[in-house]
C-alpha cells in the first residue's frame, strides 16, 4: 500500500499516506505501531488519511487489514481507504511506504524476479509522478530495496531524488552489531559504516571510513 495525505481539515492538516503491500501480520504491526506513536515529524499532530493499495485479488484480505486498524481506534487516523487503483492511492500523497515486492520463488532466476519488480515499481513511480505531491517522501521497503527505489525514482522525475529512500537500515545495523562484537565495544561508538548493494549475497559492508570512538588504530 502507498501512504497518501490530503491538504487541510479544520484547524489541523490532514496527511494522505499511501501504503503498498501490507497484508502480512508484520505489516499490520508496522501500521499500528507507526500511527499509534507520538508524532515527532512536525510540531502539530496531523490527522492521517491512510490509503492502502494492493492488487485486485487481494481486496478481501485488505478489508481485513482495515477492520483491524479500525479496531485500534488510532487517534491520528482521519480516514482509512482500501483500493487497487493507483490514481486513488497516490493522489495528493505526502508520504508513500512501498512495502510490498514480488519475492524470488523456488527455481526463479534473480533476473526474472528483478524484471517483475521493475514493472511494479515503474508503474508506481509513474503514478506518483502524475498524482502525488511533488514534496512527497517515499520509503521503499520491498527487496531488492535499493534497485526498486532507483526504478521508482527514475519514473517519477518531477519528485526530487533525495525524497526517495531504500530501507537498508537493517543491513547497516547488522554490520554495526558484528563490528561491535568483534572489537568488544558499544554500537554507539561506531561511525561512518557504509553498505553498498542490495539485500543479497552480493552486498558489501564498507568499513574503510569507519571510526570507532576511543580507538586510534
N, C-alpha and C positions, 0 to 999 in steps of 0.2 A: 504494500500500500504506500502511496506517496502521502506526505503530510502537507496540507494546504491551509492558508489563512486568509480571511476576508479583511475588510477595511476597519470600520469602527462600529461600536454598539454603545448606545447611551454615553456614559462617561468613560468607559474603558474600551480599549481596542479589542477587536476580535481577530485572532490569528488563525489563518487557514493552514492546516498541516495535512500533507498527503503522505500516506504510507503504503508501500508495496510489499506484499509477501509476508503477511503476519498470521498465518493460520496455525502455526505450531504453538505449543504451550509456552516456550521460552519467549516467543514474540509477544504473546499476551502479557507476560510478565514485564517485558520491556515497556509496553504501552502503559500498563497500570503503574509501574514504578515511576516512569517519567512524568506522567500527568498528575501524580499524587504528591510529588516532591515540592518543596518550597521553590517558587520561581525566582531564579537568580540572574536571568539574562537582562532584564530591564528593571527599573525601579518600581514600575507598576506591575500588577498582576493581570496579564492579558487573558481574555476569555478565548478558548480554543475551539475552532471548527475543525474537527478531526475527520478527514476524508480517507477512507480505507479502500484501496484499489486492489483488485485481483482479477484473475481470468474468469470468464463467464461460468465455466463448470464448477467453480469454487464459491459461487454466490451463496449457496446454502450454508456452507461452513463459515463464510464471512458473517452471515446473520448471527451465528452462534457467538462469534467474537464480539460483535456489537452488543448482544444481550449480556455477555459477561462484563463488558465495560460499563454498561448501564447499571448493572448490579453494584459496581464500585462507587457509584454516586460521586464521581470526582468533581470537586467544586469549580475547577478551571475549565471544564469542558462545556462549551456552549451548545454544540451540535455534533452529532455523530452521523456520518453518511457512508454507506457502502455502495460501491459502484464498480463496473467493469469498463467504464467509458473514460478514456484518457482526458478528454476535454473537461468533463465534470470534475475529475480528480485534480487536475493541475491548474484550473482557472484561478488566478489571483493567489497562487500558493506563495507563502512566505518561507516555508521550510518543507523539504522533501526528504524522507527517510526511505531509501531504496534497499529494503531488507532482503527481498527475495531474489534468487537467481537460479538458473537451471543447473542442477547438480550433475556431476560426472557419474554416469551409471556403469555398471559392470560391463566390461568389454568395449566401452566407448573410448574412442581416441580423444585426447585432450583438444585437438584441433576442432573436432566436431562439437564438443561442449562449448568452446570459445565462439564458434560460429553461431550457435543458437543464442548464446548470451549477447553476442554483438547485435543480433536483430532485436532482442528485448530492449537493450539499453539505447540503441539507436532510436527506437520508437518513443521511448520515454524522454530522451533528450530533445527530439523534435517537438514533442508535445509541450515540454517545459519552455522551449524557445518561443513557442507560439502563444501559450496561455498563462504561464506563471509570471509572477512579478520579476522584473529584471534585477531586483535585490535579493531574490530567492537564494537561500542557503541549502545545499544538498549534501547529505551524508550517504555514501554507498557502503552497504554492509555485505551484500551478496558477493561471494567469491567467484572468480578472482577479482577482488575488490578494486585493485589499482587499475587493471585493464578496463573493467566495467565503468569506473569513474572517468577514465580517459575517453572512452567511447561516448558516454553520456554528455560530457562537456564539449566534445567535438561537434555534436549535433545540436548544441544549444549555444551558438556563437554570440548571441545577444546578452548572455549572462556571463559575468566576469569569471575567468578560470579560477581565481582564488576563492570563489564561492563553492567550489566542489572539493569534497574531502572523502578519501577512502579510509575505512576503519582498519588500519593495520596496527592500531594501538596494542592489541593483544600480542602480536609478534614482537613489538618493541619492548613491552613489559616482560615478555618471556626471556628476551635477551638480557635485560637488566637483571632479572632474577638469577639467571645462570651465572652471570659475571659476579654478582654479589656472593653467591655460594662458593664460587671458585676462589675468590680472594679473601673471603671472610669479612665483608663489610655490609653496611645497610644500603639498601637500594637507593635511598635518597641522596647518597653521596656520589652517585654515578651520573655523569652528564655527557651530552653530545654523542650518544649512541644512535646510529642511523640504520634503518632497514631498507634494503633495496630489493625490488621484485615483489611478486605476488605471494599469497599464502600457499606455498608449494615447496617441493624438494629443491627447486632452483633459487629459492630465496636466500639472500646473502646479508647477514648482520655485519655491519661495518664498524669496527672498533678503532679505526685509525685516528680519529679525532676525539676519542673518548677520554674523559678526565675523571679521576677518582679523587675526591677531596681528601687531603692529607697524605696522598701517595705521590712521591716525586718521581718514581721510575717504574 
